[in-house]
Amino acid sequence: MLNGQKPLAKFVGGEGRFPELVLCYIRMFDRHVAAGRFVRRDEIIQSPRGPIHYIYFALPDEGWRIQAMIDLMARPGPWAREKEGEEGSVLGYTDEQNDLWLSLRYPIG
């Protein structure tokens, strides 16, 4: 993210149950938030298995991606190729990167 190649990062875990290694990464990202290089947004979603904690980090000019990701995750319907492709786009992957990932994740035939 610091070199501008990736505009959005997302961490997901059970509320209060991120592994220590993930917390280490989150603390590293938080240092960039404190310096004004990233913005952060936390969302807690209730699920049948308990609360799920989403932590989003974005470049300041790319903060719109956080809401776009939240909206995508909240959209009804099954998670499938279309939503996965949209997720890749919101995360900032190129069309070529998305196409490659989708061809591996959802092979045709």
QUIQUIZI-V957308 format. One line per field, one symbol per residue. ss: DSSP state (H for helix, E for strand, L for the rest). psi: psi as a letter, one per 40 degrees, with the letter a starting at -180 (. if undefined). Layout:
# QUIQUIZI-V957308
ss->???
psi->???
This chain:
# QUIQUIZI-V957308
ss->LLLLLLLEEEEEEELLLLLHHHHHHHHHHHHHHHLLLEEEEEEEEEELLEEEEEEEEEEHHHLHHHHHHHHHHHLLLLLLHHHHHHHHHHHLLLHHHHHHHHHHHLLLL
psi->ddeedheiihhhiihefhidddddddddddddddeediiihhhhhhideihhhhhhhiideedddddddddddehiiihaddddddddddeeiidddddddddddgih.
